[in-house]
Amino acid sequence: MELYVLILSMWGKTAMGEWLYIGNQYVYNTPMQKEQCEKLIDKKGWSMHITNEYYGIKFDCMPESSQISEEEHRKQKDG
């Protein structure tokens, strides 16, 4: 069974309205089942206080064995 880790990544919005991964991420290094990870990143479980529309935080669940590239981050943010 594949286990997942929760990742928080930082994004910046350009003047053209495009979201770009700015190179910072946090990984919760406790492997868990995919369903548990997806429940943790569900927006219904979080309070958000967004005061700067040009920066954002993205929540993802990634297999603990994978490394995410900037291109994969971009695809996920756009998707």
Secondary structure, DSSP 8 states (H G I E B T S, - for coil): ---EEEEEEEEEE-TTS-EEEEEEEEEEEEEE-HHHHHHHH-GGG-------TTEEEEEEEEETT----HHHHHHHHH-
